[in-house]
């Protein structure tokens, strides 16, 4: 009788581990996707939150690929995306943009064995930072 609760708890821990790993991979891939294209604004400045535009769409496209996985866990669409552009190359020369993108994702994990009154879901966050890899074309 003692082994059944231990096995069920182990099963729940396995699901939480899978969900944490999945959230890490999604957050990393979303940060890379956001950093692979042009920033939302070509302005040098401080860290700014991005609520819409191409970088946000690239992040959401990565997250939407996971919705149909059939797992009892879901990454929320309310992603926190911020970008920092430290330096822009001269328009005449073109070149790489110096900056970075930070993405924070949240996942809701619904373990298969739910204990009434203790928990029905586990919420985890992940944060990743990626360098902007976009290169501006030279004006000719």
Beta strands, then each sheet from edge to edge (+ up, - down):
strand 1: 48-49
strand 2: 73-75
strand 3: 80-87
strand 4: 95-96
strand 5: 98-109
strand 6: 122-131
strand 7: 135-136
sheet 1: 1+ 3- 5+ 2-
sheet 2: 1+ 3- 5+ 6-
sheet 3: 4+ 7-
end
